[in-house]
């Protein structure tokens, strides 16, 4: 845990969030600034600043993040209609919180290209 990291503090419960999933490795919570009717952030409890900082020991965790996002999409009843998973990396990529997180967005038609 990084003491100054917003998402680490959410994962440890010192900052409140609307949690939709939690286990020993992963926490998922609703985004406070949703960009779609369903907008959930799926994060590892382990502090990893971005996808660029994943190391080989994190490969299984990265896979579990994606599987968890898919399970949440099913639970939220958006899987059959479709949804988007987004990983932003660094400032120009749109990353504002430097803790690895997957945006699960759905509940409306997604346009392309994004951004």
MMTF fields as JSON, N, C-alpha, C and O atoms, coordinates in Angstrom:
{
  "mmtfVersion": "1.0.0",
  "mmtfProducer": "UNKNOWN",
  "numBonds": 459,
  "numAtoms": 460,
  "numGroups": 115,
  "numChains": 1,
  "numModels": 1,
  "chainsPerModel": [1],
  "groupsPerChain": [115],
  "chainIdList": ["A"],
  "bondAtomList": [4, 2, 8, 6, 12, 10, 16, 14, 20, 18, 24, 22, 28, 26, 32, 30, 36, 34, 40, 38, 44, 42, 48, 46, 52, 50, 56, 54, 60, 58, 64, 62, 68, 66, 72, 70, 76, 74, 80, 78, 84, 82, 88, 86, 92, 90, 96, 94, 100, 98, 104, 102, 108, 106, 112, 110, 116, 114, 120, 118, 124, 122, 128, 126, 132, 130, 136, 134, 140, 138, 144, 142, 148, 146, 152, 150, 156, 154, 160, 158, 164, 162, 168, 166, 172, 170, 176, 174, 180, 178, 184, 182, 188, 186, 192, 190, 196, 194, 200, 198, 204, 202, 208, 206, 212, 210, 216, 214, 220, 218, 224, 222, 228, 226, 232, 230, 236, 234, 240, 238, 244, 242, 248, 246, 252, 250, 256, 254, 260, 258, 264, 262, 268, 266, 272, 270, 276, 274, 280, 278, 284, 282, 288, 286, 292, 290, 296, 294, 300, 298, 304, 302, 308, 306, 312, 310, 316, 314, 320, 318, 324, 322, 328, 326, 332, 330, 336, 334, 340, 338, 344, 342, 348, 346, 352, 350, 356, 354, 360, 358, 364, 362, 368, 366, 372, 370, 376, 374, 380, 378, 384, 382, 388, 386, 392, 390, 396, 394, 400, 398, 404, 402, 408, 406, 412, 410, 416, 414, 420, 418, 424, 422, 428, 426, 432, 430, 436, 434, 440, 438, 444, 442, 448, 446, 452, 450, 456, 454],
  "bondOrderList": [1, 1, 1, 1, 1, 1, 1, 1, 1, 1, 1, 1, 1, 1, 1, 1, 1, 1, 1, 1, 1, 1, 1, 1, 1, 1, 1, 1, 1, 1, 1, 1, 1, 1, 1, 1, 1, 1, 1, 1, 1, 1, 1, 1, 1, 1, 1, 1, 1, 1, 1, 1, 1, 1, 1, 1, 1, 1, 1, 1, 1, 1, 1, 1, 1, 1, 1, 1, 1, 1, 1, 1, 1, 1, 1, 1, 1, 1, 1, 1, 1, 1, 1, 1, 1, 1, 1, 1, 1, 1, 1, 1, 1, 1, 1, 1, 1, 1, 1, 1, 1, 1, 1, 1, 1, 1, 1, 1, 1, 1, 1, 1, 1, 1],
  "groupList": [{"groupName": "UNK", "atomNameList": ["N", "CA", "C", "O"], "elementList": ["N", "C", "C", "O"], "formalChargeList": [0, 0, 0, 0], "bondAtomList": [1, 0, 2, 1, 3, 2], "bondOrderList": [1, 1, 2], "singleLetterCode": "X", "chemCompType": "L-PEPTIDE LINKING"}],
  "groupTypeList": [0, 0, 0, 0, 0, 0, 0, 0, 0, 0, 0, 0, 0, 0, 0, 0, 0, 0, 0, 0, 0, 0, 0, 0, 0, 0, 0, 0, 0, 0, 0, 0, 0, 0, 0, 0, 0, 0, 0, 0, 0, 0, 0, 0, 0, 0, 0, 0, 0, 0, 0, 0, 0, 0, 0, 0, 0, 0, 0, 0, 0, 0, 0, 0, 0, 0, 0, 0, 0, 0, 0, 0, 0, 0, 0, 0, 0, 0, 0, 0, 0, 0, 0, 0, 0, 0, 0, 0, 0, 0, 0, 0, 0, 0, 0, 0, 0, 0, 0, 0, 0, 0, 0, 0, 0, 0, 0, 0, 0, 0, 0, 0, 0, 0, 0],
  "groupIdList": [1, 2, 3, 4, 5, 6, 7, 8, 9, 10, 11, 12, 13, 14, 15, 16, 17, 18, 19, 20, 21, 22, 23, 24, 25, 26, 27, 28, 29, 30, 31, 32, 33, 34, 35, 36, 37, 38, 39, 40, 41, 42, 43, 44, 45, 46, 47, 48, 49, 50, 51, 52, 53, 54, 55, 56, 57, 58, 59, 60, 61, 62, 63, 64, 65, 66, 67, 68, 69, 70, 71, 72, 73, 74, 75, 76, 77, 78, 79, 80, 81, 82, 83, 84, 85, 86, 87, 88, 89, 90, 91, 92, 93, 94, 95, 96, 97, 98, 99, 100, 101, 102, 103, 104, 105, 106, 107, 108, 109, 110, 111, 112, 113, 114, 115],
  "secStructList": [7, 7, 6, 6, 7, 2, 2, 2, 2, 2, 2, 2, 6, 1, 1, 7, 7, 7, 3, 3, 3, 3, 7, 1, 1, 3, 3, 3, 3, 3, 7, 6, 6, 7, 1, 1, 1, 3, 3, 3, 3, 3, 3, 3, 1, 1, 7, 7, 7, 1, 4, 4, 4, 7, 7, 4, 4, 4, 2, 2, 2, 2, 2, 2, 2, 2, 2, 2, 2, 2, 2, 2, 2, 2, 2, 6, 6, 7, 6, 6, 6, 7, 3, 3, 3, 3, 7, 7, 7, 6, 4, 4, 4, 6, 7, 7, 1, 7, 1, 7, 3, 3, 3, 3, 3, 3, 1, 1, 7, 7, 7, 1, 1, 7, 7],
  "xCoordList": [0.842, 0.0, 0.886, 1.873, 0.505, 1.179, 0.291, -0.839, 0.783, -0.023, -0.686, -1.783, -0.041, -0.588, -1.5, -2.077, -1.638, -2.42, -3.906, -4.301, -4.717, -6.164, -6.754, -7.548, -6.375, -6.972, -6.48, -7.236, -5.247, -4.787, -5.633, -5.995, -5.941, -6.742, -8.182, -8.793, -8.721, -10.049, -9.99, -10.872, -8.963, -8.834, -8.717, -9.228, -8.05, -7.908, -9.097, -9.184, -10.01, -11.223, -11.142, -12.07, -10.049, -9.94, -10.625, -10.882, -10.921, -11.742, -12.949, -12.796, -14.156, -15.348, -15.552, -15.192, -16.13, -16.486, -17.662, -17.906, -18.384, -19.482, -18.892, -18.765, -18.538, -17.872, -18.879, -19.942, -18.533, -19.387, -18.744, -19.416, -17.439, -16.731, -15.477, -14.833, -15.138, -13.918, -13.472, -14.279, -12.178, -11.573, -10.168, -9.857, -9.324, -7.987, -7.078, -6.124, -7.36, -6.488, -7.076, -6.338, -8.408, -9.067, -10.22, -10.935, -10.38, -11.528, -12.128, -11.404, -13.447, -14.143, -15.177, -15.908, -15.228, -16.136, -16.627, -15.998, -17.76, -18.36, -17.547, -17.121, -17.34, -16.614, -17.448, -18.66, -16.818, -17.544, -17.901, -18.725, -17.283, -17.579, -17.904, -17.127, -19.044, -19.319, -19.481, -20.063, -18.943, -19.027, -20.057, -20.221, -20.747, -21.799, -22.691, -22.307, -23.872, -24.744, -24.057, -24.291, -23.22, -22.382, -20.937, -20.44, -20.271, -18.852, -18.219, -18.388, -17.495, -16.895, -15.394, -14.933, -14.636, -13.183, -12.795, -13.231, -11.98, -11.504, -10.009, -9.248, -9.589, -8.191, -7.589, -8.299, -6.278, -5.613, -5.389, -5.184, -5.425, -5.073, -3.592, -3.202, -2.783, -1.346, -1.151, -1.765, -0.31, -0.049, 0.871, 2.026, 0.323, 1.062, 0.677, -0.5, 1.635, 1.32, 0.614, -0.299, 1.008, 0.386, 0.649, 1.37, 0.062, 0.28, 1.756, 2.214, 2.5, 3.925, 4.738, 5.867, 4.175, 4.895, 4.52, 4.99, 3.68, 3.41, 4.686, 5.385, 4.995, 6.144, 5.656, 4.478, 6.526, 6.07, 5.319, 4.421, 5.662, 4.968, 3.524, 2.724, 3.18, 1.825, 0.928, -0.228, 1.42, 0.641, -0.688, -1.72, -0.675, -1.918, -2.887, -4.091, -2.374, -3.211, -3.856, -5.041, -3.102, -3.645, -4.782, -5.803, -4.618, -5.685, -6.913, -8.043, -6.693, -7.833, -8.571, -9.785, -7.851, -8.524, -9.521, -10.656, -9.093, -9.969, -11.136, -12.271, -10.862, -11.946, -12.94, -14.143, -12.447, -13.332, -14.198, -15.395, -13.608, -14.384, -15.494, -16.62, -15.196, -16.215, -17.316, -18.494, -16.955, -17.959, -18.851, -20.057, -18.261, -19.052, -19.983, -21.134, -19.509, -20.367, -21.59, -22.703, -21.387, -22.526, -23.458, -24.675, -22.891, -23.698, -24.479, -25.584, -23.897, -24.537, -25.532, -26.187, -25.645, -26.587, -26.261, -27.163, -24.958, -24.553, -23.741, -23.395, -23.436, -22.557, -23.152, -22.454, -24.408, -25.013, -25.139, -24.99, -25.413, -25.545, -24.187, -24.047, -23.196, -21.851, -21.357, -22.144, -20.058, -19.415, -18.006, -17.546, -17.334, -15.959, -15.082, -15.485, -13.867, -12.837, -11.764, -11.316, -11.352, -10.361, -9.24, -9.486, -8.004, -6.812, -6.086, -5.56, -6.049, -5.316, -3.899, -3.693, -2.922, -1.54, -0.855, -0.738, -0.422, 0.286, -0.606, -1.724, -0.092, -0.924, -1.567, -2.77, -0.791, -1.373, -2.349, -3.184, -2.249, -3.191, -4.444, -5.352, -4.503, -5.684, -5.642, -6.64, -4.501, -4.413, -4.279, -3.381, -5.183, -5.135, -4.818, -4.311, -5.111, -4.733, -3.704, -3.983, -2.525, -1.428, -1.421, -0.521, -2.475, -2.665, -3.392, -4.453, -2.85, -3.441, -4.931, -5.341, -5.735, -7.177, -7.781, -7.33, -8.818, -9.568, -10.919, -11.635, -11.266, -12.598, -13.529, -13.258, -14.605, -15.669, -16.823, -17.45, -17.103, -18.161, -19.176, -18.816, -20.437, -21.484, -22.834, -22.934, -23.862, -25.209, -25.641, -26.733, -24.787, -25.122, -24.25, -23.292, -24.572, -23.765, -22.456, -22.466, -21.348, -20.03, -19.659, -19.864, -19.13, -18.72, -17.258, -16.516, -16.853, -15.462, -15.087, -15.887, -13.97, -12.915, -13.19, -13.867, -12.669, -12.827, -11.893, -11.004, -12.099, -11.195, -11.454, -10.796],
  "yCoordList": [-1.189, 0.0, 1.25, 1.343, 2.176, 3.47, 4.451, 4.711, 4.993, 5.807, 6.993, 7.393, 7.559, 8.736, 8.381, 9.273, 7.106, 6.672, 6.588, 5.88, 7.32, 7.336, 5.928, 5.544, 5.162, 3.835, 2.853, 1.965, 2.978, 2.144, 2.43, 1.513, 3.683, 4.062, 3.56, 3.161, 3.578, 2.991, 1.488, 0.94, 0.824, -0.628, -1.02, -2.064, -0.192, -0.512, -0.039, -0.347, 0.704, 1.121, 2.433, 2.783, 3.173, 4.46, 5.597, 6.653, 5.388, 6.32, 5.526, 4.455, 6.04, 5.281, 5.23, 6.152, 4.138, 3.939, 2.98, 2.235, 3.009, 2.065, 0.808, 0.706, -0.134, -1.357, -2.341, -2.571, -2.919, -3.938, -5.321, -6.328, -5.372, -6.643, -6.431, -5.384, -7.447, -7.371, -8.775, -9.601, -9.036, -10.246, -9.877, -8.693, -10.859, -10.579, -9.843, -9.189, -9.938, -9.353, -8.17, -7.312, -8.117, -7.188, -6.48, -7.068, -5.211, -4.42, -3.753, -3.28, -3.72, -3.023, -2.103, -2.488, -0.879, 0.124, 1.049, 1.186, 1.681, 2.586, 3.873, 4.431, 4.334, 5.581, 6.749, 6.778, 7.713, 8.878, 9.869, 10.76, 9.717, 10.571, 9.673, 9.612, 8.976, 7.97, 8.559, 9.627, 7.824, 8.217, 7.391, 7.54, 6.519, 5.673, 5.244, 5.388, 4.72, 4.27, 3.276, 3.304, 2.41, 1.542, 1.961, 1.923, 2.36, 2.73, 2.281, 2.91, 1.191, 0.558, 0.465, 0.15, 0.741, 0.613, -0.687, -0.962, -1.482, -2.758, -2.602, -2.352, -2.751, -2.483, -3.656, -4.393, -3.815, -4.761, -4.079, -2.866, -4.838, -4.261, -3.881, -2.904, -4.663, -4.378, -3.08, -2.883, -2.202, -0.955, -1.234, -1.631, -1.013, -1.075, 0.221, 0.434, 1.078, 2.426, 2.427, 3.226, 1.565, 1.523, 0.164, -0.662, -0.058, -1.315, -1.502, -2.634, -0.41, -0.492, -1.077, -1.521, -1.082, -1.586, -3.015, -3.532, -3.663, -5.078, -5.86, -5.609, -6.806, -7.663, -9.097, -9.371, -10.008, -11.377, -12.002, -12.817, -11.642, -12.189, -11.706, -12.291, -10.651, -10.088, -10.617, -10.204, -11.509, -11.964, -12.59, -12.296, -13.444, -14.086, -13.053, -13.13, -12.097, -11.038, -10.223, -9.898, -9.894, -9.131, -9.91, -9.325, -11.199, -12.024, -12.044, -11.998, -12.113, -12.113, -10.77, -10.733, -9.673, -8.372, -8.409, -7.953, -8.954, -9.015, -9.974, -9.67, -11.119, -12.072, -11.496, -11.724, -10.747, -10.107, -9.07, -8.982, -8.282, -7.285, -7.96, -7.463, -9.079, -9.8, -10.329, -10.262, -10.847, -11.352, -10.216, -10.397, -9.06, -7.903, -7.455, -7.107, -7.455, -7.088, -8.005, -7.544, -9.29, -10.215, -9.867, -9.815, -9.63, -9.313, -8.009, -7.865, -7.069, -5.773, -5.834, -4.839, -7.006, -7.24, -6.41, -5.995, -6.171, -5.454, -6.337, -5.907, -7.552, -8.409, -8.744, -8.672, -9.105, -9.519, -8.372, -8.577, -7.167, -6.013, -5.495, -4.979, -5.628, -5.166, -4.139, -3.441, -4.054, -3.134, -2.863, -3.481, -1.95, -1.612, -1.706, -1.318, -2.232, -2.198, -1.233, -1.306, -0.328, 0.69, 0.671, 0.658, 0.668, 0.828, 2.066, 2.057, 3.113, 4.321, 4.211, 3.663, 4.73, 4.666, 6.017, 6.539, 6.548, 7.829, 9.002, 8.812, 10.191, 11.397, 11.557, 11.802, 11.425, 11.601, 10.489, 10.651, 9.369, 8.276, 8.432, 7.605, 9.5, 9.775, 9.26, 9.352, 8.716, 8.205, 9.376, 10.206, 9.431, 10.507, 9.981, 10.722, 8.714, 8.08, 7.01, 6.106, 7.118, 6.234, 4.983, 4.74, 4.221, 2.882, 2.131, 2.568, 1.026, 0.258, 0.061, -0.35, 0.355, 0.138, -0.067, 0.494, -0.891, -1.172, -0.486, -0.706, 0.346, 0.946, -0.048, -0.477, -0.407, -1.208, -0.251, 0.233, 0.022, 0.968, 0.299, -0.454, 0.59, 0.007, 0.603, 1.551, 0.03, 0.523, 1.548, 2.11, 1.787, 2.663, 2.249, 1.496, 2.733, 2.45, 3.23, 4.419, 2.567, 3.187, 3.677, 2.962, 4.861, 5.372, 5.066, 4.714, 5.205, 4.988, 6.016, 6.234, 6.644, 6.4, 7.109, 8.137, 6.561, 7.224, 8.427, 8.584, 9.266, 10.401, 11.466, 12.506],
  "zCoordList": [0.0, 0.0, 0.0, 0.73, -0.82, -0.834, -0.07, -0.484, 1.028, 1.932, 1.243, 1.631, 0.229, -0.448, -1.618, -2.238, -1.927, -3.089, -2.738, -1.812, -3.494, -3.296, -3.372, -2.514, -4.385, -4.558, -3.503, -3.11, -3.029, -1.909, -0.673, 0.065, -0.453, 0.714, 0.58, 1.571, -0.634, -0.858, -0.595, 0.066, -1.104, -0.928, 0.536, 0.944, 1.325, 2.75, 3.579, 4.768, 2.966, 3.652, 4.398, 5.127, 4.235, 4.934, 4.19, 4.768, 2.921, 2.139, 1.671, 1.083, 1.928, 1.551, 0.04, -0.693, -0.392, -1.806, -1.842, -0.892, -2.951, -3.145, -3.77, -4.991, -2.927, -3.347, -3.926, -3.349, -5.073, -5.687, -5.633, -5.856, -5.338, -5.248, -4.425, -4.501, -3.632, -2.84, -2.461, -2.035, -2.619, -2.074, -1.598, -1.468, -1.338, -0.8, -1.78, -1.359, -3.09, -4.106, -4.857, -5.341, -4.958, -5.879, -5.181, -4.369, -5.516, -5.06, -6.29, -7.165, -6.351, -7.436, -6.818, -5.905, -7.33, -6.763, -7.86, -8.91, -7.599, -8.58, -8.679, -7.667, -9.908, -10.161, -9.66, -9.874, -8.994, -8.475, -9.578, -9.37, -10.753, -11.898, -13.094, -14.047, -13.053, -14.074, -15.469, -15.653, -16.454, -17.857, -18.617, -19.828, -17.889, -18.46, -17.301, -16.14, -17.6, -16.507, -15.558, -14.35, -16.105, -15.273, -15.502, -16.628, -14.429, -14.507, -13.199, -12.154, -13.286, -12.11, -12.327, -13.425, -11.273, -11.316, -10.632, -9.514, -11.301, -10.773, -10.537, -11.472, -9.277, -8.919, -8.145, -7.46, -8.264, -7.369, -6.014, -5.959, -4.943, -3.64, -3.611, -2.971, -4.308, -4.399, -5.171, -6.22, -4.665, -5.383, -6.569, -6.41, -7.758, -9.018, -9.725, -10.015, -10.002, -10.489, -11.845, -12.054, -12.755, -14.08, -14.703, -14.142, -15.857, -16.569, -16.919, -17.074, -17.044, -17.348, -16.204, -16.41, -15.004, -13.843, -13.475, -12.461, -14.283, -14.051, -14.303, -15.285, -13.424, -13.682, -13.857, -13.63, -14.253, -14.509, -13.334, -13.547, -12.119, -10.946, -10.861, -10.132, -11.59, -11.567, -12.685, -12.778, -13.528, -14.678, -14.266, -14.868, -13.256, -12.828, -12.255, -12.5, -11.504, -10.951, -12.072, -11.991, -13.106, -14.236, -14.897, -15.257, -15.056, -15.61, -14.713, -15.199, -13.413, -12.484, -12.494, -12.292, -12.726, -12.855, -14.011, -13.873, -15.154, -16.32, -16.102, -16.472, -15.509, -15.229, -14.238, -14.36, -13.253, -12.281, -12.97, -12.697, -13.86, -14.604, -15.398, -15.429, -16.036, -16.806, -15.892, -16.244, -14.742, -13.797, -13.293, -13.127, -13.053, -12.609, -13.723, -13.457, -14.969, -16.107, -16.157, -16.41, -15.919, -15.875, -14.721, -14.897, -13.542, -12.364, -12.536, -12.014, -13.27, -13.512, -14.67, -14.983, -15.308, -16.412, -17.658, -18.386, -17.899, -19.113, -20.055, -21.155, -19.646, -20.444, -21.804, -22.816, -21.843, -23.112, -24.102, -25.307, -23.613, -24.502, -24.945, -26.054, -24.092, -24.404, -23.417, -22.777, -23.302, -22.369, -22.864, -23.824, -22.215, -22.578, -21.334, -20.237, -21.533, -20.5, -20.975, -22.119, -20.094, -20.452, -19.425, -18.218, -19.92, -19.091, -19.597, -20.71, -18.814, -19.184, -18.634, -17.551, -19.378, -18.922, -19.097, -20.206, -18.006, -17.919, -18.345, -18.826, -18.159, -18.295, -19.673, -19.762, -20.741, -22.073, -22.425, -23.315, -21.735, -21.923, -21.086, -21.164, -20.276, -19.485, -18.06, -17.345, -17.627, -16.26, -15.292, -15.426, -14.316, -13.314, -11.92, -11.078, -11.67, -10.405, -10.758, -11.545, -10.177, -10.544, -9.66, -8.857, -9.865, -9.294, -10.396, -10.841, -10.837, -11.92, -11.676, -10.591, -12.689, -12.579, -13.957, -14.957, -13.97, -15.181, -15.042, -14.065, -16.018, -16.054, -16.747, -17.868, -16.093, -16.691, -16.944, -16.002, -18.212, -18.559, -19.486, -20.391, -19.238, -20.054, -19.705, -18.927, -20.295, -20.064, -21.105, -21.016, -22.086, -23.223, -24.383, -24.207, -25.568, -26.755, -26.622, -26.302, -26.866, -26.819, -28.22, -29.2, -28.314, -29.626, -29.876, -28.96, -31.138, -31.522, -32.57, -33.48, -32.517, -31.553, -30.219, -30.189, -29.128, -27.835, -27.762, -28.599, -26.764, -26.531, -27.515, -27.486]
}
